[in-house]
């Protein structure tokens, strides 16, 4: 009984570690994609009339 429980806990821990690694990789990929996506979007734009002299 205890061997089965230890085996189950070991297997569960292995799957949990694998799941957490997958979540971490997914999180970093998501952050990277959002960073690349928003990097190209201008925060503010200046109109041509303000840039050119009177």
PQR file with spaces between the fields and no chain letter, atoms N, CA, C, O and H, PARSE charges and radii, in Angstrom:
ATOM       1  N    UNK     1       0.825   -1.196    0.000 -0.4000 1.5000
ATOM       2  CA   UNK     1       0.000    0.000    0.000 -0.0000 2.0000
ATOM       3  C    UNK     1       0.868    1.259    0.000  0.5500 1.7000
ATOM       4  O    UNK     1       0.619    2.189   -0.766 -0.5500 1.4000
ATOM       5  N    UNK     2       1.880    1.283    0.855 -0.4000 1.5000
ATOM       6  CA   UNK     2       2.741    2.458    0.926 -0.0000 2.0000
ATOM       7  C    UNK     2       3.582    2.607   -0.338  0.5500 1.7000
ATOM       8  O    UNK     2       3.868    3.724   -0.771 -0.5500 1.4000
ATOM       9  H    UNK     2       2.082    0.527    1.477  0.4000 1.0000
ATOM      10  N    UNK     3       3.974    1.486   -0.925 -0.4000 1.5000
ATOM      11  CA   UNK     3       4.755    1.549   -2.159 -0.0000 2.0000
ATOM      12  C    UNK     3       3.919    2.138   -3.290  0.5500 1.7000
ATOM      13  O    UNK     3       4.403    2.937   -4.092 -0.5500 1.4000
ATOM      14  H    UNK     3       3.742    0.579   -0.574  0.4000 1.0000
ATOM      15  N    UNK     4       2.657    1.729   -3.335 -0.4000 1.5000
ATOM      16  CA   UNK     4       1.771    2.266   -4.370 -0.0000 2.0000
ATOM      17  C    UNK     4       1.561    3.767   -4.185  0.5500 1.7000
ATOM      18  O    UNK     4       1.547    4.533   -5.149 -0.5500 1.4000
ATOM      19  H    UNK     4       2.264    1.081   -2.683  0.4000 1.0000
ATOM      20  N    UNK     5       1.399    4.168   -2.924 -0.4000 1.5000
ATOM      21  CA   UNK     5       1.209    5.587   -2.630 -0.0000 2.0000
ATOM      22  C    UNK     5       2.462    6.388   -2.992  0.5500 1.7000
ATOM      23  O    UNK     5       2.362    7.465   -3.579 -0.5500 1.4000
ATOM      24  H    UNK     5       1.411    3.546   -2.141  0.4000 1.0000
ATOM      25  N    UNK     6       3.631    5.868   -2.647 -0.4000 1.5000
ATOM      26  CA   UNK     6       4.885    6.545   -2.976 -0.0000 2.0000
ATOM      27  C    UNK     6       5.071    6.622   -4.490  0.5500 1.7000
ATOM      28  O    UNK     6       5.530    7.636   -5.014 -0.5500 1.4000
ATOM      29  H    UNK     6       3.712    4.992   -2.170  0.4000 1.0000
ATOM      30  N    UNK     7       4.712    5.549   -5.185 -0.4000 1.5000
ATOM      31  CA   UNK     7       4.821    5.537   -6.646 -0.0000 2.0000
ATOM      32  C    UNK     7       3.880    6.572   -7.259  0.5500 1.7000
ATOM      33  O    UNK     7       4.255    7.304   -8.175 -0.5500 1.4000
ATOM      34  H    UNK     7       4.339    4.724   -4.759  0.4000 1.0000
ATOM      35  N    UNK     8       2.657    6.622   -6.743 -0.4000 1.5000
ATOM      36  CA   UNK     8       1.678    7.585   -7.243 -0.0000 2.0000
ATOM      37  C    UNK     8       2.150    9.017   -6.991  0.5500 1.7000
ATOM      38  O    UNK     8       2.047    9.872   -7.871 -0.5500 1.4000
ATOM      39  H    UNK     8       2.352    6.028   -5.999  0.4000 1.0000
ATOM      40  N    UNK     9       2.669    9.277   -5.786 -0.4000 1.5000
ATOM      41  CA   UNK     9       3.142   10.621   -5.458 -0.0000 2.0000
ATOM      42  C    UNK     9       4.330   11.016   -6.328  0.5500 1.7000
ATOM      43  O    UNK     9       4.431   12.164   -6.763 -0.5500 1.4000
ATOM      44  H    UNK     9       2.753    8.583   -5.071  0.4000 1.0000
ATOM      45  N    UNK    10       5.220   10.075   -6.579 -0.4000 1.5000
ATOM      46  CA   UNK    10       6.380   10.346   -7.427 -0.0000 2.0000
ATOM      47  C    UNK    10       5.938   10.675   -8.852  0.5500 1.7000
ATOM      48  O    UNK    10       6.442   11.616   -9.464 -0.5500 1.4000
ATOM      49  H    UNK    10       5.138    9.143   -6.226  0.4000 1.0000
ATOM      50  N    UNK    11       5.004    9.901   -9.366 -0.4000 1.5000
ATOM      51  CA   UNK    11       4.491   10.132  -10.713 -0.0000 2.0000
ATOM      52  C    UNK    11       3.767   11.475  -10.791  0.5500 1.7000
ATOM      53  O    UNK    11       3.921   12.227  -11.754 -0.5500 1.4000
ATOM      54  H    UNK    11       4.595    9.137   -8.869  0.4000 1.0000
ATOM      55  N    UNK    12       2.976   11.757   -9.757 -0.4000 1.5000
ATOM      56  CA   UNK    12       2.240   13.018   -9.713 -0.0000 2.0000
ATOM      57  C    UNK    12       3.205   14.204   -9.669  0.5500 1.7000
ATOM      58  O    UNK    12       2.988   15.210  -10.344 -0.5500 1.4000
ATOM      59  H    UNK    12       2.851   11.146   -8.975  0.4000 1.0000
ATOM      60  N    UNK    13       4.266   14.085   -8.877 -0.4000 1.5000
ATOM      61  CA   UNK    13       5.254   15.161   -8.770 -0.0000 2.0000
ATOM      62  C    UNK    13       5.958   15.378  -10.108  0.5500 1.7000
ATOM      63  O    UNK    13       6.220   16.516  -10.499 -0.5500 1.4000
ATOM      64  H    UNK    13       4.443   13.268   -8.328  0.4000 1.0000
ATOM      65  N    UNK    14       6.262   14.287  -10.807 -0.4000 1.5000
ATOM      66  CA   UNK    14       6.931   14.385  -12.103 -0.0000 2.0000
ATOM      67  C    UNK    14       6.044   15.126  -13.107  0.5500 1.7000
ATOM      68  O    UNK    14       6.518   15.988  -13.846 -0.5500 1.4000
ATOM      69  H    UNK    14       6.049   13.363  -10.490  0.4000 1.0000
ATOM      70  N    UNK    15       4.754   14.782  -13.125 -0.4000 1.5000
ATOM      71  CA   UNK    15       3.828   15.448  -14.037 -0.0000 2.0000
ATOM      72  C    UNK    15       3.632   16.916  -13.648  0.5500 1.7000
ATOM      73  O    UNK    15       3.484   17.776  -14.517 -0.5500 1.4000
ATOM      74  H    UNK    15       4.368   14.081  -12.524  0.4000 1.0000
ATOM      75  N    UNK    16       3.632   17.196  -12.358 -0.4000 1.5000
ATOM      76  CA   UNK    16       3.470   18.567  -11.895 -0.0000 2.0000
ATOM      77  C    UNK    16       4.660   19.425  -12.323  0.5500 1.7000
ATOM      78  O    UNK    16       4.475   20.555  -12.774 -0.5500 1.4000
ATOM      79  H    UNK    16       3.752   16.497  -11.653  0.4000 1.0000
ATOM      80  N    UNK    17       5.868   18.903  -12.186 -0.4000 1.5000
ATOM      81  CA   UNK    17       7.066   19.634  -12.606 -0.0000 2.0000
ATOM      82  C    UNK    17       7.031   19.875  -14.112  0.5500 1.7000
ATOM      83  O    UNK    17       7.360   20.968  -14.571 -0.5500 1.4000
ATOM      84  H    UNK    17       6.018   17.985  -11.820  0.4000 1.0000
ATOM      85  N    UNK    18       6.640   18.874  -14.874 -0.4000 1.5000
ATOM      86  CA   UNK    18       6.535   19.023  -16.326 -0.0000 2.0000
ATOM      87  C    UNK    18       5.491   20.077  -16.693  0.5500 1.7000
ATOM      88  O    UNK    18       5.713   20.897  -17.584 -0.5500 1.4000
ATOM      89  H    UNK    18       6.372   17.986  -14.501  0.4000 1.0000
ATOM      90  N    UNK    19       4.363   20.049  -16.007 -0.4000 1.5000
ATOM      91  CA   UNK    19       3.302   21.027  -16.251 -0.0000 2.0000
ATOM      92  C    UNK    19       3.780   22.444  -15.938  0.5500 1.7000
ATOM      93  O    UNK    19       3.526   23.371  -16.707 -0.5500 1.4000
ATOM      94  H    UNK    19       4.182   19.383  -15.283  0.4000 1.0000
ATOM      95  N    UNK    20       4.470   22.611  -14.812 -0.4000 1.5000
ATOM      96  CA   UNK    20       4.946   23.934  -14.434 -0.0000 2.0000
ATOM      97  C    UNK    20       5.989   24.459  -15.417  0.5500 1.7000
ATOM      98  O    UNK    20       6.025   25.656  -15.701 -0.5500 1.4000
ATOM      99  H    UNK    20       4.677   21.857  -14.188  0.4000 1.0000
ATOM     100  N    UNK    21       6.832   23.577  -15.935 -0.4000 1.5000
ATOM     101  CA   UNK    21       7.803   23.997  -16.951 -0.0000 2.0000
ATOM     102  C    UNK    21       7.084   24.437  -18.219  0.5500 1.7000
ATOM     103  O    UNK    21       7.461   25.436  -18.832 -0.5500 1.4000
ATOM     104  H    UNK    21       6.803   22.604  -15.704  0.4000 1.0000
ATOM     105  N    UNK    22       6.057   23.701  -18.613 -0.4000 1.5000
ATOM     106  CA   UNK    22       5.297   24.052  -19.817 -0.0000 2.0000
ATOM     107  C    UNK    22       4.589   25.393  -19.638  0.5500 1.7000
ATOM     108  O    UNK    22       4.549   26.200  -20.567 -0.5500 1.4000
ATOM     109  H    UNK    22       5.751   22.890  -18.115  0.4000 1.0000
ATOM     110  N    UNK    23       4.037   25.634  -18.464 -0.4000 1.5000
ATOM     111  CA   UNK    23       3.370   26.907  -18.197 -0.0000 2.0000
ATOM     112  C    UNK    23       4.379   28.051  -18.237  0.5500 1.7000
ATOM     113  O    UNK    23       4.087   29.121  -18.772 -0.5500 1.4000
ATOM     114  H    UNK    23       4.069   24.979  -17.709  0.4000 1.0000
ATOM     115  N    UNK    24       5.557   27.830  -17.676 -0.4000 1.5000
ATOM     116  CA   UNK    24       6.595   28.859  -17.675 -0.0000 2.0000
ATOM     117  C    UNK    24       7.051   29.193  -19.094  0.5500 1.7000
ATOM     118  O    UNK    24       7.211   30.365  -19.436 -0.5500 1.4000
ATOM     119  H    UNK    24       5.794   26.961  -17.241  0.4000 1.0000
ATOM     120  N    UNK    25       7.257   28.176  -19.912 -0.4000 1.5000
ATOM     121  CA   UNK    25       7.655   28.398  -21.303 -0.0000 2.0000
ATOM     122  C    UNK    25       6.549   29.143  -22.049  0.5500 1.7000
ATOM     123  O    UNK    25       6.830   30.072  -22.806 -0.5500 1.4000
ATOM     124  H    UNK    25       7.127   27.224  -19.634  0.4000 1.0000
ATOM     125  N    UNK    26       5.313   28.749  -21.841 -0.4000 1.5000
ATOM     126  CA   UNK    26       4.192   29.435  -22.483 -0.0000 2.0000
ATOM     127  C    UNK    26       4.083   30.886  -22.061  0.5500 1.7000
ATOM     128  O    UNK    26       3.771   31.760  -22.869 -0.5500 1.4000
ATOM     129  H    UNK    26       5.085   27.995  -21.226  0.4000 1.0000
ATOM     130  N    UNK    27       4.345   31.134  -20.782 -0.4000 1.5000
ATOM     131  CA   UNK    27       4.294   32.506  -20.283 -0.0000 2.0000
ATOM     132  C    UNK    27       5.376   33.365  -20.933  0.5500 1.7000
ATOM     133  O    UNK    27       5.108   34.490  -21.355 -0.5500 1.4000
ATOM     134  H    UNK    27       4.599   30.424  -20.125  0.4000 1.0000
ATOM     135  N    UNK    28       6.594   32.838  -21.013 -0.4000 1.5000
ATOM     136  CA   UNK    28       7.681   33.594  -21.632 -0.0000 2.0000
ATOM     137  C    UNK    28       7.425   33.825  -23.121  0.5500 1.7000
ATOM     138  O    UNK    28       7.721   34.901  -23.641 -0.5500 1.4000
ATOM     139  H    UNK    28       6.811   31.924  -20.670  0.4000 1.0000
ATOM     140  N    UNK    29       6.880   32.827  -23.804 -0.4000 1.5000
ATOM     141  CA   UNK    29       6.552   33.008  -25.224 -0.0000 2.0000
ATOM     142  C    UNK    29       5.480   34.085  -25.405  0.5500 1.7000
ATOM     143  O    UNK    29       5.558   34.902  -26.323 -0.5500 1.4000
ATOM     144  H    UNK    29       6.640   31.953  -23.381  0.4000 1.0000
ATOM     145  N    UNK    30       4.487   34.076  -24.528 -0.4000 1.5000
ATOM     146  CA   UNK    30       3.427   35.075  -24.601 -0.0000 2.0000
ATOM     147  C    UNK    30       3.984   36.471  -24.350  0.5500 1.7000
ATOM     148  O    UNK    30       3.659   37.411  -25.075 -0.5500 1.4000
ATOM     149  H    UNK    30       4.424   33.412  -23.782  0.4000 1.0000
ATOM     150  N    UNK    31       4.827   36.610  -23.321 -0.4000 1.5000
ATOM     151  CA   UNK    31       5.430   37.911  -23.033 -0.0000 2.0000
ATOM     152  C    UNK    31       6.283   38.381  -24.205  0.5500 1.7000
ATOM     153  O    UNK    31       6.259   39.559  -24.562 -0.5500 1.4000
ATOM     154  H    UNK    31       5.091   35.846  -22.732  0.4000 1.0000
ATOM     155  N    UNK    32       7.033   37.467  -24.800 -0.4000 1.5000
ATOM     156  CA   UNK    32       7.877   37.820  -25.942 -0.0000 2.0000
ATOM     157  C    UNK    32       7.055   38.274  -27.131  0.5500 1.7000
ATOM     158  O    UNK    32       7.391   39.263  -27.783 -0.5500 1.4000
ATOM     159  H    UNK    32       7.053   36.511  -24.510  0.4000 1.0000
ATOM     160  N    UNK    33       5.973   37.551  -27.418 -0.4000 1.5000
ATOM     161  CA   UNK    33       5.122   37.929  -28.551 -0.0000 2.0000
ATOM     162  C    UNK    33       4.458   39.283  -28.311  0.5500 1.7000
ATOM     163  O    UNK    33       4.377   40.104  -29.225 -0.5500 1.4000
ATOM     164  H    UNK    33       5.701   36.748  -26.889  0.4000 1.0000
ATOM     165  N    UNK    34       3.983   39.521  -27.093 -0.4000 1.5000
ATOM     166  CA   UNK    34       3.371   40.815  -26.790 -0.0000 2.0000
ATOM     167  C    UNK    34       4.391   41.943  -26.877  0.5500 1.7000
ATOM     168  O    UNK    34       4.079   43.030  -27.363 -0.5500 1.4000
ATOM     169  H    UNK    34       4.048   38.855  -26.350  0.4000 1.0000
ATOM     170  N    UNK    35       5.604   41.687  -26.410 -0.4000 1.5000
ATOM     171  CA   UNK    35       6.658   42.698  -26.483 -0.0000 2.0000
ATOM     172  C    UNK    35       6.978   43.045  -27.928  0.5500 1.7000
ATOM     173  O    UNK    35       7.090   44.222  -28.273 -0.5500 1.4000
ATOM     174  H    UNK    35       5.858   40.803  -26.016  0.4000 1.0000
ATOM     175  N    UNK    36       7.125   42.037  -28.771 -0.4000 1.5000
ATOM     176  CA   UNK    36       7.411   42.283  -30.189 -0.0000 2.0000
ATOM     177  C    UNK    36       6.234   42.990  -30.862  0.5500 1.7000
ATOM     178  O    UNK    36       6.425   43.882  -31.689 -0.5500 1.4000
ATOM     179  H    UNK    36       7.034   41.082  -28.490  0.4000 1.0000
ATOM     180  N    UNK    37       5.020   42.582  -30.498 -0.4000 1.5000
ATOM     181  CA   UNK    37       3.828   43.166  -31.112 -0.0000 2.0000
ATOM     182  C    UNK    37       3.694   44.647  -30.754  0.5500 1.7000
ATOM     183  O    UNK    37       3.459   45.478  -31.632 -0.5500 1.4000
ATOM     184  H    UNK    37       4.865   41.857  -29.827  0.4000 1.0000
ATOM     185  N    UNK    38       3.844   44.982  -29.458 -0.4000 1.5000
ATOM     186  CA   UNK    38       3.651   46.363  -29.020 -0.0000 2.0000
ATOM     187  C    UNK    38       4.878   47.228  -29.252  0.5500 1.7000
ATOM     188  O    UNK    38       4.781   48.452  -29.170 -0.5500 1.4000
ATOM     189  H    UNK    38       4.035   44.307  -28.745  0.4000 1.0000
ATOM     190  N    UNK    39       6.022   46.635  -29.537 -0.4000 1.5000
ATOM     191  CA   UNK    39       7.233   47.413  -29.788 -0.0000 2.0000
ATOM     192  C    UNK    39       7.065   48.274  -31.041  0.5500 1.7000
ATOM     193  O    UNK    39       7.614   49.374  -31.117 -0.5500 1.4000
ATOM     194  H    UNK    39       6.101   45.640  -29.603  0.4000 1.0000
ATOM     195  N    UNK    40       6.307   47.776  -32.025 -0.4000 1.5000
ATOM     196  CA   UNK    40       6.128   48.491  -33.288 -0.0000 2.0000
ATOM     197  C    UNK    40       5.050   49.562  -33.207  0.5500 1.7000
ATOM     198  O    UNK    40       4.992   50.439  -34.070 -0.5500 1.4000
ATOM     199  H    UNK    40       5.862   46.883  -31.964  0.4000 1.0000
ATOM     200  N    UNK    41       4.201   49.512  -32.197 -0.4000 1.5000
ATOM     201  CA   UNK    41       3.102   50.474  -32.091 -0.0000 2.0000
ATOM     202  C    UNK    41       3.638   51.770  -31.487  0.5500 1.7000
ATOM     203  O    UNK    41       4.209   51.744  -30.397 -0.5500 1.4000
ATOM     204  H    UNK    41       4.248   48.800  -31.496  0.4000 1.0000
ATOM     205  N    UNK    42       3.467   52.905  -32.174 -0.4000 1.5000
ATOM     206  CA   UNK    42       3.962   54.167  -31.613 -0.0000 2.0000
ATOM     207  C    UNK    42       3.150   54.581  -30.387  0.5500 1.7000
ATOM     208  O    UNK    42       1.926   54.449  -30.358 -0.5500 1.4000
ATOM     209  H    UNK    42       3.003   52.926  -33.060  0.4000 1.0000
ATOM     210  N    UNK    43       3.847   55.076  -29.392 -0.4000 1.5000
ATOM     211  CA   UNK    43       3.168   55.510  -28.171 -0.0000 2.0000
ATOM     212  C    UNK    43       2.481   56.849  -28.414  0.5500 1.7000
ATOM     213  O    UNK    43       1.338   57.055  -28.007 -0.5500 1.4000
ATOM     214  H    UNK    43       4.840   55.183  -29.415  0.4000 1.0000
ATOM     215  N    UNK    44       3.187   57.752  -29.077 -0.4000 1.5000
ATOM     216  CA   UNK    44       2.623   59.064  -29.396 -0.0000 2.0000
ATOM     217  C    UNK    44       3.124   59.478  -30.772  0.5500 1.7000
ATOM     218  O    UNK    44       4.225   59.108  -31.181 -0.5500 1.4000
ATOM     219  H    UNK    44       4.116   57.585  -29.408  0.4000 1.0000
ATOM     220  N    UNK    45       2.332   60.226  -31.461 -0.4000 1.5000
ATOM     221  CA   UNK    45       2.754   60.717  -32.778 -0.0000 2.0000
ATOM     222  C    UNK    45       2.601   62.234  -32.816  0.5500 1.7000
ATOM     223  O    UNK    45       1.666   62.799  -32.249 -0.5500 1.4000
ATOM     224  H    UNK    45       1.438   60.528  -31.129  0.4000 1.0000
ATOM     225  N    UNK    46       3.528   62.863  -33.486 -0.4000 1.5000
ATOM     226  CA   UNK    46       3.513   64.318  -33.624 -0.0000 2.0000
ATOM     227  C    UNK    46       2.997   64.640  -35.023  0.5500 1.7000
ATOM     228  O    UNK    46       3.442   64.046  -36.005 -0.5500 1.4000
ATOM     229  H    UNK    46       4.288   62.404  -33.946  0.4000 1.0000
ATOM     230  N    UNK    47       2.074   65.563  -35.110 -0.4000 1.5000
ATOM     231  CA   UNK    47       1.505   65.908  -36.415 -0.0000 2.0000
ATOM     232  C    UNK    47       2.534   66.653  -37.262  0.5500 1.7000
ATOM     233  O    UNK    47       3.450   67.280  -36.731 -0.5500 1.4000
ATOM     234  H    UNK    47       1.712   66.045  -34.313  0.4000 1.0000
ATOM     235  N    UNK    48       2.375   66.580  -38.581 -0.4000 1.5000
ATOM     236  CA   UNK    48       3.292   67.235  -39.523 -0.0000 2.0000
ATOM     237  C    UNK    48       3.316   68.744  -39.306  0.5500 1.7000
ATOM     238  O    UNK    48       4.363   69.366  -39.483 -0.5500 1.4000
ATOM     239  H    UNK    48       1.630   66.071  -39.012  0.4000 1.0000
ATOM     240  N    UNK    49       2.202   69.344  -38.933 -0.4000 1.5000
ATOM     241  CA   UNK    49       2.124   70.795  -38.755 -0.0000 2.0000
ATOM     242  C    UNK    49       3.026   71.264  -37.616  0.5500 1.7000
ATOM     243  O    UNK    49       3.576   72.364  -37.674 -0.5500 1.4000
ATOM     244  H    UNK    49       1.351   68.839  -38.789  0.4000 1.0000
ATOM     245  N    UNK    50       3.181   70.444  -36.590 -0.4000 1.5000
ATOM     246  CA   UNK    50       4.052   70.824  -35.480 -0.0000 2.0000
ATOM     247  C    UNK    50       5.522   70.621  -35.817  0.5500 1.7000
ATOM     248  O    UNK    50       6.382   71.322  -35.284 -0.5500 1.4000
ATOM     249  H    UNK    50       2.735   69.551  -36.543  0.4000 1.0000
ATOM     250  N    UNK    51       5.812   69.688  -36.680 -0.4000 1.5000
ATOM     251  CA   UNK    51       7.197   69.382  -37.021 -0.0000 2.0000
ATOM     252  C    UNK    51       7.755   70.411  -37.990  0.5500 1.7000
ATOM     253  O    UNK    51       8.911   70.814  -37.865 -0.5500 1.4000
ATOM     254  H    UNK    51       5.114   69.119  -37.113  0.4000 1.0000
ATOM     255  N    UNK    52       6.947   70.842  -38.959 -0.4000 1.5000
ATOM     256  CA   UNK    52       7.422   71.792  -39.968 -0.0000 2.0000
ATOM     257  C    UNK    52       7.400   73.218  -39.400  0.5500 1.7000
ATOM     258  O    UNK    52       6.528   73.571  -38.606 -0.5500 1.4000
ATOM     259  H    UNK    52       6.008   70.514  -39.061  0.4000 1.0000
ATOM     260  N    UNK    53       8.370   74.019  -39.823 -0.4000 1.5000
ATOM     261  CA   UNK    53       8.385   75.418  -39.332 -0.0000 2.0000
ATOM     262  C    UNK    53       7.234   76.221  -39.940  0.5500 1.7000
ATOM     263  O    UNK    53       6.637   75.827  -40.942 -0.5500 1.4000
ATOM     264  H    UNK    53       9.078   73.732  -40.468  0.4000 1.0000
ATOM     265  N    UNK    54       6.946   77.339  -39.315 -0.4000 1.5000
ATOM     266  CA   UNK    54       5.861   78.200  -39.794 -0.0000 2.0000
ATOM     267  C    UNK    54       6.236   78.674  -41.149  0.5500 1.7000
ATOM     268  O    UNK    54       5.481   79.421  -41.773 -0.5500 1.4000
ATOM     269  H    UNK    54       7.431   77.659  -38.501  0.4000 1.0000
